[in-house]
Amino acid sequence: MQISRTDLADFSYFIAIARHRNFRRAGLALGVSASALSHSLKGLEGRLGVRLLNRTSRSVTLTAAGEELLDGIGAPFEAIGAAVERLNRYRAEPMGRIRLNVLEHASSLILAPVMPVFIERYPDIRIDVTVTNHLVDVTAQGADAGIRYGGTVPEDMIAQSLSAPIRWVVVGSPAYLARFGIPDHPHALADHRCLGIRLGDDSIYSWEFEKAGEVLTVDVPGPVILDDTHFALDLATGGAGLAYLPEPCVAPLVARDALRVVLADWAPMGPGFHIYYSGRRQLPTGLRLLIDLIRELRPL
């Protein structure tokens, strides 16, 4: 079969669909519509004479032929992308696009302070950020890298530290503490209203404490379970209950006495943020520059 320019474009679309297992997400990554991808795939399957994907309203899976085609052309297309990316060093100004999948805390504590400087310094680099607390395969989602807390990075990824360890604290509003009292021990939280934390795997987080080598894990009671820090801060400052959050998230409100830290002598240190990416890919120039800038500015 002689390969045409149309085939090359359709092969690249097929690779994106196969890796995302979703036409809409693949279309967003490529900047084309899902219907255009569907039309492209039908044309490719027609020219090849085999079905590459099984599609239902709920799922997209590869056929045996699709698996074989992906195995055969995936690495060469990645090599082409890496070769083009390496050309950035010959340009006076870096350019291109990097895709990140980051935790909510990382977006506000790491990226938000750095992004204004980055886009001013590198205006031709576009950054596509997905913020989610769900544990996802960033490579399958089409991201160049992810940012998570240390200890939660997949073992098959290359990880680089972006921050020092982070202290986690319990906070409550002055009005809440005046009404319900100040807990003097983690076990005293059983008599308080606490804002539960839903983790990325949908489990409910047990609050962790440490003092003089003693480690405690407490399943706290409370009327609300959430997975959004801004919502937790709004509820805590409004007196709805005690919140358990990274100290940098609450520091501005503590400084204004809108929130107060309790159980400070039990506050543990947790792992800092790490950026991670697949070692099978060429590190994009934009991603390398972002890592360098985070280390230069040290937002935490």
C-alpha positions as a LaTeX table, in Angstrom:
\begin{tabular}{lrrr}
\hline
Residue & $x$ (\AA) & $y$ (\AA) & $z$ (\AA) \\
\hline
Met1 & 0.00 & 0.00 & 0.00 \\
Gln2 & 1.41 & 3.37 & $-1.05$ \\
Ile3 & 1.15 & 5.92 & 1.80 \\
Ser4 & $-0.38$ & 9.29 & 0.93 \\
Arg5 & $-0.52$ & 12.54 & 2.90 \\
Thr6 & $-4.13$ & 11.71 & 3.75 \\
Asp7 & $-3.02$ & 8.39 & 5.20 \\
Leu8 & $-0.39$ & 10.07 & 7.38 \\
Ala9 & $-2.94$ & 12.52 & 8.77 \\
Asp10 & $-5.43$ & 9.72 & 9.39 \\
Phe11 & $-2.77$ & 7.58 & 11.07 \\
Ser12 & $-2.02$ & 10.43 & 13.50 \\
Tyr13 & $-5.74$ & 10.79 & 14.23 \\
Phe14 & $-6.02$ & 7.05 & 14.79 \\
Ile15 & $-3.13$ & 7.12 & 17.29 \\
Ala16 & $-4.81$ & 9.92 & 19.27 \\
Ile17 & $-8.15$ & 8.08 & 19.34 \\
Ala18 & $-6.47$ & 4.83 & 20.34 \\
Arg19 & $-4.59$ & 6.45 & 23.21 \\
His20 & $-7.46$ & 8.51 & 24.55 \\
Arg21 & $-10.11$ & 5.82 & 23.90 \\
Asn22 & $-12.48$ & 8.72 & 23.43 \\
Phe23 & $-13.26$ & 10.75 & 20.30 \\
Arg24 & $-14.07$ & 13.97 & 22.16 \\
Arg25 & $-10.86$ & 13.96 & 24.23 \\
Ala26 & $-8.76$ & 13.05 & 21.21 \\
Gly27 & $-10.39$ & 15.88 & 19.26 \\
Leu28 & $-9.65$ & 18.38 & 22.03 \\
Ala29 & $-6.01$ & 17.27 & 22.10 \\
Leu30 & $-5.68$ & 17.64 & 18.33 \\
Gly31 & $-7.83$ & 20.72 & 17.92 \\
Val32 & $-10.38$ & 19.06 & 15.62 \\
Ser33 & $-13.98$ & 17.98 & 16.08 \\
Ala34 & $-15.03$ & 14.48 & 17.12 \\
Ser35 & $-17.06$ & 14.18 & 13.92 \\
Ala36 & $-13.96$ & 14.98 & 11.85 \\
Leu37 & $-12.07$ & 12.22 & 13.66 \\
Ser38 & $-14.91$ & 9.78 & 13.04 \\
His39 & $-14.95$ & 10.64 & 9.34 \\
Ser40 & $-11.16$ & 10.25 & 9.18 \\
Leu41 & $-11.26$ & 6.85 & 10.88 \\
Lys42 & $-13.99$ & 5.55 & 8.57 \\
Gly43 & $-11.93$ & 6.59 & 5.56 \\
Leu44 & $-8.81$ & 4.91 & 6.96 \\
Glu45 & $-10.65$ & 1.69 & 7.76 \\
Gly46 & $-12.16$ & 1.72 & 4.27 \\
Arg47 & $-8.78$ & 2.08 & 2.57 \\
Leu48 & $-7.16$ & $-0.56$ & 4.79 \\
Gly49 & $-10.12$ & $-2.92$ & 4.50 \\
Val50 & $-10.15$ & $-3.76$ & 8.23 \\
Arg51 & $-11.92$ & $-2.48$ & 11.32 \\
Leu52 & $-9.52$ & $-0.77$ & 13.72 \\
Leu53 & $-11.86$ & 0.22 & 16.56 \\
Asn54 & $-14.96$ & $-1.14$ & 18.19 \\
Arg55 & $-17.22$ & 1.78 & 19.04 \\
Thr56 & $-20.28$ & 1.90 & 21.27 \\
Ser57 & $-22.07$ & 4.78 & 22.96 \\
Arg58 & $-20.01$ & 4.09 & 26.09 \\
Ser59 & $-16.61$ & 2.86 & 25.00 \\
Val60 & $-13.93$ & 2.80 & 22.32 \\
Thr61 & $-11.70$ & $-0.27$ & 22.17 \\
Leu62 & $-9.07$ & $-1.47$ & 19.73 \\
Thr63 & $-9.62$ & $-4.51$ & 17.57 \\
Ala64 & $-6.77$ & $-6.98$ & 17.10 \\
Ala65 & $-5.93$ & $-5.19$ & 13.86 \\
Gly66 & $-6.04$ & $-1.84$ & 15.64 \\
Glu67 & $-3.67$ & $-3.09$ & 18.35 \\
Glu68 & $-1.23$ & $-4.33$ & 15.71 \\
Leu69 & $-1.37$ & $-1.04$ & 13.79 \\
Leu70 & $-0.81$ & 1.02 & 16.96 \\
Asp71 & 2.16 & $-1.15$ & 17.93 \\
Gly72 & 3.63 & $-0.67$ & 14.49 \\
Ile73 & 3.21 & 3.08 & 13.94 \\
Gly74 & 3.02 & 4.55 & 17.45 \\
Ala75 & 6.77 & 4.66 & 18.09 \\
Pro76 & 7.69 & 6.14 & 14.67 \\
Phe77 & 5.14 & 8.94 & 15.08 \\
Glu78 & 6.50 & 9.67 & 18.57 \\
Ala79 & 10.01 & 9.75 & 17.11 \\
Ile80 & 8.89 & 12.29 & 14.50 \\
Gly81 & 7.35 & 14.47 & 17.22 \\
Ala82 & 10.50 & 14.23 & 19.31 \\
Ala83 & 12.68 & 15.17 & 16.35 \\
Val84 & 10.55 & 18.22 & 15.62 \\
Glu85 & 10.63 & 19.19 & 19.29 \\
Arg86 & 14.43 & 19.06 & 19.30 \\
Leu87 & 14.46 & 21.73 & 16.59 \\
Asn88 & 13.31 & 24.23 & 19.23 \\
Arg89 & 16.92 & 24.69 & 20.27 \\
Tyr90 & 17.62 & 26.28 & 16.89 \\
Arg91 & 14.89 & 28.89 & 17.33 \\
Ala92 & 15.54 & 32.26 & 18.91 \\
Glu93 & 12.29 & 31.96 & 20.87 \\
Pro94 & 10.93 & 28.64 & 22.25 \\
Met95 & 7.50 & 27.68 & 20.97 \\
Gly96 & 5.05 & 24.81 & 20.94 \\
Arg97 & 2.49 & 23.40 & 23.35 \\
Ile98 & 2.70 & 21.42 & 26.58 \\
Arg99 & $-0.18$ & 19.58 & 28.22 \\
Leu100 & $-0.33$ & 19.15 & 31.99 \\
Asn101 & $-2.61$ & 17.12 & 34.25 \\
Val102 & $-2.34$ & 18.46 & 37.80 \\
Leu103 & $-3.92$ & 18.22 & 41.23 \\
Glu104 & $-6.05$ & 21.14 & 42.39 \\
His105 & $-3.50$ & 22.01 & 45.09 \\
Ala106 & $-0.69$ & 21.99 & 42.52 \\
Ser107 & $-2.63$ & 24.35 & 40.27 \\
Ser108 & $-3.04$ & 26.97 & 42.98 \\
Leu109 & 0.20 & 26.54 & 44.93 \\
Ile110 & 2.69 & 25.72 & 42.15 \\
Leu111 & 1.35 & 26.85 & 38.77 \\
Ala112 & $-0.68$ & 29.96 & 39.65 \\
Pro113 & 2.31 & 31.90 & 41.06 \\
Val114 & 4.56 & 30.82 & 38.16 \\
Met115 & 2.30 & 31.12 & 35.11 \\
Pro116 & 2.29 & 34.95 & 34.82 \\
Val117 & 6.09 & 34.96 & 34.65 \\
Phe118 & 6.20 & 31.99 & 32.28 \\
Ile119 & 3.79 & 33.41 & 29.69 \\
Glu120 & 5.60 & 36.75 & 29.83 \\
Arg121 & 8.96 & 35.09 & 29.33 \\
Tyr122 & 7.83 & 32.52 & 26.73 \\
Pro123 & 4.81 & 34.00 & 24.91 \\
Asp124 & 4.98 & 31.47 & 22.05 \\
Ile125 & 4.55 & 28.43 & 24.30 \\
Arg126 & 0.94 & 27.40 & 24.86 \\
Ile127 & 0.08 & 25.54 & 28.06 \\
Asp128 & $-2.98$ & 23.29 & 28.23 \\
Val129 & $-3.77$ & 22.45 & 31.88 \\
Thr130 & $-6.31$ & 19.92 & 33.14 \\
Val131 & $-6.99$ & 20.24 & 36.87 \\
Thr132 & $-8.36$ & 17.10 & 38.50 \\
Asn133 & $-7.97$ & 15.23 & 41.76 \\
His134 & $-8.82$ & 11.92 & 40.11 \\
Leu135 & $-5.99$ & 9.45 & 39.67 \\
Val136 & $-5.57$ & 9.17 & 35.93 \\
Asp137 & $-3.00$ & 7.82 & 33.50 \\
Val138 & $-1.59$ & 11.11 & 32.25 \\
Thr139 & 0.03 & 9.47 & 29.23 \\
Ala140 & $-3.27$ & 7.88 & 28.18 \\
Gln141 & $-4.93$ & 11.27 & 28.66 \\
Gly142 & $-2.48$ & 12.80 & 26.20 \\
Ala143 & $-0.62$ & 14.91 & 28.77 \\
Asp144 & 3.11 & 15.55 & 28.61 \\
Ala145 & 3.38 & 15.53 & 32.41 \\
Gly146 & 1.45 & 15.48 & 35.66 \\
Ile147 & 1.96 & 17.04 & 39.08 \\
Arg148 & 1.09 & 15.10 & 42.23 \\
Tyr149 & 2.25 & 14.75 & 45.80 \\
Gly150 & 5.33 & 12.59 & 46.25 \\
Gly151 & 4.48 & 8.98 & 47.00 \\
Thr152 & 1.53 & 8.94 & 44.59 \\
Val153 & 3.55 & 9.11 & 41.35 \\
Pro154 & 3.33 & 5.90 & 39.26 \\
Glu155 & 6.51 & 3.86 & 39.55 \\
Asp156 & 7.07 & 3.65 & 35.79 \\
Met157 & 7.36 & 7.44 & 35.49 \\
Ile158 & 10.32 & 9.79 & 35.82 \\
Ala159 & 9.66 & 12.23 & 38.70 \\
Gln160 & 11.32 & 15.49 & 39.71 \\
Ser161 & 10.70 & 17.30 & 43.00 \\
Leu162 & 9.13 & 20.77 & 42.77 \\
Ser163 & 8.79 & 21.68 & 46.44 \\
Ala164 & 9.87 & 20.87 & 49.96 \\
Pro165 & 7.59 & 18.79 & 52.22 \\
Ile166 & 4.31 & 20.50 & 53.11 \\
Arg167 & 2.74 & 20.86 & 56.55 \\
Trp168 & $-0.95$ & 19.90 & 56.89 \\
Val169 & $-3.06$ & 21.70 & 59.49 \\
Val170 & $-6.56$ & 21.71 & 60.96 \\
Val171 & $-8.30$ & 25.07 & 60.84 \\
Gly172 & $-11.59$ & 26.53 & 62.02 \\
Ser173 & $-13.20$ & 29.94 & 62.10 \\
Pro174 & $-13.17$ & 32.00 & 65.31 \\
Ala175 & $-16.97$ & 31.74 & 65.45 \\
Tyr176 & $-16.90$ & 27.94 & 65.12 \\
Leu177 & $-14.22$ & 27.58 & 67.81 \\
Ala178 & $-16.09$ & 29.91 & 70.17 \\
Arg179 & $-19.23$ & 27.80 & 69.75 \\
Phe180 & $-17.78$ & 24.26 & 69.81 \\
Gly181 & $-14.48$ & 24.71 & 71.61 \\
Ile182 & $-10.88$ & 24.05 & 70.61 \\
Pro183 & $-9.85$ & 20.37 & 70.30 \\
Asp184 & $-6.77$ & 19.58 & 72.38 \\
His185 & $-6.11$ & 16.11 & 70.90 \\
Pro186 & $-6.89$ & 14.45 & 67.54 \\
His187 & $-9.31$ & 12.06 & 69.26 \\
Ala188 & $-11.31$ & 15.11 & 70.42 \\
Leu189 & $-12.33$ & 15.61 & 66.76 \\
Ala190 & $-14.99$ & 12.94 & 67.36 \\
Asp191 & $-17.01$ & 15.68 & 69.08 \\
His192 & $-16.61$ & 18.18 & 66.22 \\
Arg193 & $-18.01$ & 18.87 & 62.79 \\
Cys194 & $-15.28$ & 18.09 & 60.25 \\
Leu195 & $-15.22$ & 18.59 & 56.50 \\
Gly196 & $-14.49$ & 15.22 & 54.94 \\
Ile197 & $-12.05$ & 14.87 & 52.06 \\
Arg198 & $-12.79$ & 12.67 & 49.03 \\
Leu199 & $-9.60$ & 11.44 & 47.37 \\
Gly200 & $-8.97$ & 10.90 & 43.68 \\
Asp201 & $-9.85$ & 7.19 & 43.95 \\
Asp202 & $-13.21$ & 8.15 & 45.59 \\
Ser203 & $-12.15$ & 6.91 & 49.04 \\
Ile204 & $-12.60$ & 9.15 & 52.09 \\
Tyr205 & $-9.36$ & 10.43 & 53.56 \\
Ser206 & $-8.52$ & 9.72 & 57.19 \\
Trp207 & $-6.86$ & 12.73 & 58.79 \\
Glu208 & $-3.24$ & 12.07 & 59.78 \\
Phe209 & $-1.43$ & 13.47 & 62.80 \\
Glu210 & 2.05 & 13.17 & 64.27 \\
Lys211 & 3.67 & 14.34 & 67.51 \\
Ala212 & 6.97 & 13.30 & 69.07 \\
Gly213 & 7.10 & 10.14 & 66.98 \\
Glu214 & 3.47 & 9.17 & 67.68 \\
Val215 & 1.38 & 8.81 & 64.54 \\
Leu216 & $-2.42$ & 8.82 & 64.56 \\
Thr217 & $-4.99$ & 8.32 & 61.80 \\
Val218 & $-8.48$ & 9.58 & 62.58 \\
Asp219 & $-11.72$ & 8.92 & 60.72 \\
Val220 & $-13.40$ & 12.23 & 61.42 \\
Pro221 & $-17.17$ & 12.80 & 61.60 \\
Gly222 & $-18.85$ & 15.56 & 59.69 \\
Pro223 & $-21.86$ & 16.69 & 57.68 \\
Val224 & $-20.04$ & 17.39 & 54.39 \\
Ile225 & $-17.66$ & 15.45 & 52.14 \\
Leu226 & $-15.93$ & 17.37 & 49.37 \\
Asp227 & $-12.96$ & 17.41 & 47.01 \\
Asp228 & $-12.54$ & 21.13 & 46.34 \\
Thr229 & $-10.23$ & 23.30 & 48.44 \\
His230 & $-11.94$ & 26.61 & 47.70 \\
Phe231 & $-15.26$ & 25.11 & 48.77 \\
Ala232 & $-13.65$ & 23.78 & 51.95 \\
Leu233 & $-12.20$ & 27.21 & 52.74 \\
Asp234 & $-15.55$ & 28.89 & 52.17 \\
Leu235 & $-17.29$ & 26.42 & 54.48 \\
Ala236 & $-14.60$ & 26.65 & 57.14 \\
Thr237 & $-14.57$ & 30.45 & 57.20 \\
Gly238 & $-18.36$ & 30.38 & 57.33 \\
Gly239 & $-18.26$ & 28.25 & 60.48 \\
Ala240 & $-19.54$ & 24.99 & 58.96 \\
Gly241 & $-16.75$ & 22.90 & 60.44 \\
Leu242 & $-13.06$ & 22.18 & 60.78 \\
Ala243 & $-10.98$ & 21.69 & 57.63 \\
Tyr244 & $-7.74$ & 19.76 & 57.10 \\
Leu245 & $-5.60$ & 21.37 & 54.41 \\
Pro246 & $-2.02$ & 22.18 & 53.35 \\
Glu247 & $-0.74$ & 25.11 & 55.38 \\
Pro248 & 0.02 & 27.25 & 52.29 \\
Cys249 & $-3.66$ & 27.03 & 51.27 \\
Val250 & $-4.87$ & 28.50 & 54.56 \\
Ala251 & $-2.02$ & 30.90 & 55.34 \\
Pro252 & $-3.69$ & 34.06 & 53.91 \\
Leu253 & $-6.90$ & 33.42 & 55.85 \\
Val254 & $-4.99$ & 32.63 & 59.04 \\
Ala255 & $-3.06$ & 35.89 & 58.64 \\
Arg256 & $-6.41$ & 37.78 & 58.54 \\
Asp257 & $-7.75$ & 35.76 & 61.51 \\
Ala258 & $-10.56$ & 34.45 & 59.31 \\
Leu259 & $-9.29$ & 30.98 & 60.26 \\
Arg260 & $-7.24$ & 29.70 & 63.18 \\
Val261 & $-4.96$ & 26.67 & 63.33 \\
Val262 & $-5.80$ & 24.08 & 65.99 \\
Leu263 & $-3.84$ & 20.99 & 67.02 \\
Ala264 & $-0.73$ & 22.77 & 65.73 \\
Asp265 & 1.60 & 20.52 & 67.74 \\
Trp266 & 0.08 & 17.50 & 65.94 \\
Ala267 & 0.42 & 18.94 & 62.41 \\
Pro268 & 2.36 & 16.47 & 60.21 \\
Met269 & 4.66 & 17.12 & 57.30 \\
Gly270 & 3.60 & 15.50 & 54.03 \\
Pro271 & 5.50 & 14.91 & 50.78 \\
Gly272 & 5.95 & 17.89 & 48.48 \\
Phe273 & 4.89 & 18.15 & 44.86 \\
His274 & 6.57 & 16.21 & 42.07 \\
Ile275 & 6.25 & 16.62 & 38.32 \\
Tyr276 & 6.37 & 13.32 & 36.45 \\
Tyr277 & 6.44 & 12.18 & 32.84 \\
Ser278 & 7.12 & 9.14 & 30.70 \\
Gly279 & 10.75 & 8.30 & 30.12 \\
Arg280 & 9.83 & 6.93 & 26.70 \\
Arg281 & 9.27 & 10.41 & 25.28 \\
Gln282 & 11.54 & 13.32 & 24.49 \\
Leu283 & 11.06 & 15.97 & 27.19 \\
Pro284 & 9.35 & 18.91 & 25.45 \\
Thr285 & 11.33 & 22.15 & 25.54 \\
Gly286 & 8.39 & 24.01 & 27.10 \\
Leu287 & 8.12 & 21.47 & 29.90 \\
Arg288 & 11.84 & 21.71 & 30.65 \\
Leu289 & 11.59 & 25.52 & 30.77 \\
Leu290 & 8.57 & 25.33 & 33.09 \\
Ile291 & 10.40 & 23.01 & 35.50 \\
Asp292 & 13.40 & 25.34 & 35.48 \\
Leu293 & 11.20 & 28.36 & 36.21 \\
Ile294 & 9.38 & 26.64 & 39.09 \\
Arg295 & 12.74 & 25.85 & 40.64 \\
Glu296 & 13.91 & 29.41 & 40.05 \\
Leu297 & 10.84 & 31.09 & 41.60 \\
Arg298 & 10.27 & 28.47 & 44.33 \\
Pro299 & 6.57 & 29.27 & 44.92 \\
Leu300 & 6.57 & 27.07 & 48.02 \\
\hline
\end{tabular}
